[in-house]
């Protein structure tokens, strides 16, 4: 994943994204409390990847990658043409919005 990066975070697990060709309208869905967001032309599925490092927030292209085991972050839209998709699961922020830029704000 590059410009359209999907990052799903769960306590001790990091999910990397796998591109799956899709000819249908992109959608967002949850699988086991993990938010999956799609790019303009692809649908991404989750593949668990073990991670022992602390996750941080950063922006890549127009997708916000945010995760932190001990902190809660809120999603702040800097610019957005579409409805942002933000959800918190176990103090982990999962956020994505096509054509948008988000900043990361700690609320804890």
Secondary structure, DSSP 8 states (H G I E B T S, - for coil): --SS---EEETTEEEEEEEEE--S----EEETTEEE---SSEEEEEEEEE--S----EEETTEEE---TT--EEEEEEE-SS--EEEEETTEEEEE-TT-EEEEEE--
